[in-house]
């Protein structure tokens, strides 16, 4: 469980650093949760910056329409930011498995 909290914090730092900055609110609104269900654990990264009922980081990631009929193309910043975090998690979990 401790490793998952480490990874959660690492992910928050990576996502915050990678979030394109206009006002800084989306950048500073990252968090994480660790959930335990049955025999499995899940790490969720969250972002509390919501505009008009929609998460700002999802608009940045996937793009969105504008109020004037235009479209803002998405920027894939989440996947590249989390790849090293997942790689680190894999190394840590493998080390735990082989060390018994």
Secondary structure, 3 states (H helix, E strand, C coil): CHHHHHHHHHHHHHHHHHCCCCCCCCCCCEEEEEEEECCEEEEEEEECCEECCEEHHHHHHHEEECCCCCEEECCCCHHHHHHHHHHHHHHHHHHHHHCC
